[in-house]
Amino acid sequence: MKRIAIVEDEVAIRENYKELLQQQGYSVQGYANRPAAMLAFNARLPDLAIIDIGLEAEIDGGFTLCQSLRSMSSSLPIIFLTARDSDFDTVCGLRLGADDYLSKDVSFPHLIARIAALFRRSELIGAATVEDNLIEHGKLTIDGNRIQVYWQQQPIELTVTEFWMVHAMAKHPGHVRSRQDLMKEAKIFVDDSTITSHVKRIRKKFLSSDKEFNCIDTVYGMGYRWDSVS
């Protein structure tokens, strides 16, 4: 049974989501604040985490929690579910490593679909075969079995969503991949601006490893391309 953690300080909201998700067959644990959640996560990580941004006295406690979770696992699916729906907060959440960012206005069937998509992607990762999972182009190596990207033989810590986006671009260097292509490869359903935020974050992570990195081209009006020269 898949285990989902909900970190939400509003009791009624937390219990409502918990009950609805349990009806879908998930095992659900709820936490009211970041310290309580971290105490549990240090003992065992869930299979997916749904977190709010404001947690009791911590205005941005969810952001801090997301950072901590991402440092513990690069592959754990993380969804922000929050009333804070500004572009600034959305970009912050995605830059901190969340796989999805949803408003609390989202319908429950929509939330369930997003959760199911993230779990399907995890299952596909587990089913991947060896021969299809190693890509090498110049300084880039992608190990699909380990869900790990290396640049100049140094690991680049990407989220699962970011990994599949890099995989989609790099498996055919020089070919333009549209934002729809990247969404399909990453098994996510988001708007174009969210894809743009993911790509910006991917570039930043490569640049933190190599200041000369310049292998993701933006093809205006079309999408993105992995530089075939790299």
C-alpha positions in Angstrom: 0.0 0.0 0.0 1.4 3.4 -1.0 2.1 5.7 2.0 1.2 9.4 1.7 2.2 12.1 4.2 0.1 15.2 4.6 1.7 18.2 6.4 -1.1 20.7 7.0 -1.8 22.7 10.1 -5.6 23.2 9.6 -7.1 20.2 11.3 -10.3 20.0 9.4 -8.5 20.3 6.0 -5.9 17.7 7.0 -8.4 15.2 8.2 -10.6 15.7 5.2 -7.8 15.0 2.7 -6.7 12.1 4.9 -10.1 10.5 4.9 -10.6 11.0 1.1 -7.1 9.6 0.3 -7.7 6.6 2.5 -10.9 5.9 0.6 -8.7 5.7 -2.5 -6.7 2.9 -0.9 -3.7 4.9 0.3 -2.1 4.7 3.8 -2.1 8.3 5.0 -0.3 10.0 7.9 -1.0 13.6 8.9 1.2 16.1 10.6 0.4 19.6 11.8 3.8 21.1 11.7 7.3 20.8 10.3 9.0 19.4 13.5 6.5 16.6 13.9 6.8 15.7 10.2 10.6 15.7 10.3 10.6 13.5 13.4 8.6 10.9 11.4 10.5 11.4 8.1 13.8 10.9 9.9 12.6 7.4 10.9 11.0 6.6 7.5 10.2 8.5 4.4 6.7 8.3 2.9 6.1 7.3 -0.8 4.7 10.8 -1.5 4.5 14.0 0.5 1.7 16.6 0.2 2.7 19.8 2.1 1.3 23.3 2.7 3.6 26.3 2.8 2.4 28.1 6.0 2.7 25.7 8.9 1.5 27.1 12.3 4.0 29.8 13.3 6.3 29.2 10.4 5.1 31.3 7.4 7.4 29.5 5.0 7.7 26.2 7.0 6.6 24.2 4.0 9.4 25.6 1.9 11.9 24.6 4.5 10.4 21.2 4.8 10.6 20.7 1.0 14.3 21.5 1.1 14.9 19.0 3.9 13.0 16.3 2.1 14.8 16.9 -1.1 18.1 16.7 0.7 17.0 13.3 2.1 15.8 11.9 -1.3 16.0 13.2 -4.8 13.3 10.9 -6.0 10.6 11.4 -3.4 7.5 12.9 -5.1 6.5 16.2 -3.4 3.4 18.1 -4.0 2.7 21.6 -2.6 -1.0 22.0 -1.8 -1.6 25.5 -0.7 -3.8 28.6 -0.8 -0.8 30.7 -1.9 -1.1 30.6 -5.6 1.1 33.5 -6.7 3.6 33.0 -9.5 6.3 33.9 -7.0 5.3 31.2 -4.5 4.9 28.7 -7.4 8.3 29.3 -8.7 9.8 29.2 -5.2 8.2 25.9 -4.6 9.3 24.3 -7.8 12.8 25.7 -7.4 13.1 24.1 -4.0 12.5 20.7 -5.7 8.7 20.1 -5.6 7.3 18.0 -8.4 4.0 19.7 -8.5 2.3 22.8 -7.1 -1.5 22.9 -6.7 -3.9 25.4 -5.3 -6.3 24.3 -2.5 -9.1 25.2 -5.0 -8.1 22.1 -7.0 -10.8 19.4 -7.1 -10.3 16.2 -5.3 -10.4 14.1 -8.6 -7.8 16.5 -10.0 -5.6 15.9 -7.0 -6.0 12.2 -7.2 -5.1 12.2 -10.9 -1.8 14.1 -10.1 -1.0 11.7 -7.3 -1.7 8.7 -9.5 0.5 10.2 -12.3 3.4 10.6 -9.9 3.1 7.0 -8.7 2.8 5.7 -12.3 6.1 7.5 -13.0 7.7 5.9 -10.0 6.5 2.5 -11.2 7.9 3.1 -14.7 11.3 3.9 -13.1 11.3 0.6 -11.3 10.4 -1.3 -14.5 13.1 0.3 -16.6 15.5 -2.1 -18.3 19.3 -1.9 -18.3 19.9 -1.6 -22.0 17.6 1.4 -22.3 19.0 3.3 -19.3 22.4 4.5 -20.2 22.9 7.7 -22.3 26.3 9.3 -22.8 26.9 12.5 -24.8 30.2 14.2 -24.3 30.3 15.4 -20.7 26.8 14.1 -19.9 26.0 10.7 -18.6 22.4 9.6 -17.7 22.0 6.4 -15.7 18.4 5.5 -15.9 18.7 2.6 -13.5 19.9 4.9 -10.7 17.8 7.9 -11.9 21.0 9.9 -11.8 22.6 12.4 -14.1 26.3 13.1 -14.2 28.1 16.1 -15.7 31.9 15.7 -16.1 31.4 12.6 -14.0 30.0 14.6 -11.1 26.4 13.8 -10.0 23.8 16.5 -10.6 21.0 16.2 -8.0 17.8 16.4 -9.9 14.2 15.7 -8.9 12.4 12.9 -10.7 10.6 15.4 -12.9 13.8 17.2 -13.7 15.5 13.9 -14.5 13.0 12.9 -17.1 13.1 16.3 -18.7 16.8 16.1 -19.1 16.4 12.5 -20.3 13.8 13.6 -22.9 16.1 16.4 -24.3 19.4 14.5 -24.2 18.4 11.2 -25.7 18.1 13.0 -29.1 20.6 15.8 -29.0 19.9 18.6 -31.4 16.2 17.8 -31.7 13.7 20.3 -30.4 11.4 19.0 -27.7 8.2 21.0 -27.1 6.9 21.7 -23.6 4.2 19.1 -24.3 6.9 16.6 -25.1 8.6 17.3 -21.8 5.4 17.0 -19.9 4.7 13.7 -21.6 8.1 12.3 -20.8 8.0 13.5 -17.2 4.4 12.2 -16.8 3.2 15.5 -15.5 0.3 17.7 -16.5 1.2 21.4 -15.8 1.0 24.7 -17.7 3.8 26.0 -19.9 5.1 28.4 -17.2 5.7 25.5 -14.8 7.7 23.7 -17.5 9.8 26.9 -17.9 10.4 27.0 -14.2 11.6 23.4 -14.2 14.0 24.1 -17.1 15.4 27.2 -15.3 16.0 25.1 -12.2 17.7 22.4 -14.3 20.1 24.9 -15.9 20.9 26.4 -12.4 21.8 22.9 -11.1 24.2 22.2 -14.0 25.7 25.7 -13.7 26.4 25.1 -10.0 28.6 22.3 -11.1 30.0 23.9 -14.2 29.9 27.7 -14.7 30.5 27.1 -18.5 27.5 24.9 -18.9 25.4 26.1 -21.8 23.9 22.9 -23.3 20.1 23.6 -23.0 19.0 25.9 -25.8 15.7 27.7 -25.7 14.1 27.6 -29.2 11.6 30.4 -28.9 8.0 29.5 -29.8 9.0 25.8 -30.0 10.6 24.4 -26.9 14.1 23.3 -25.8 17.0 21.5 -27.3 20.0 19.7 -25.9 23.1 21.1 -27.6 24.4 18.3 -29.8 27.9 19.7 -29.5 28.0 19.1 -25.7 
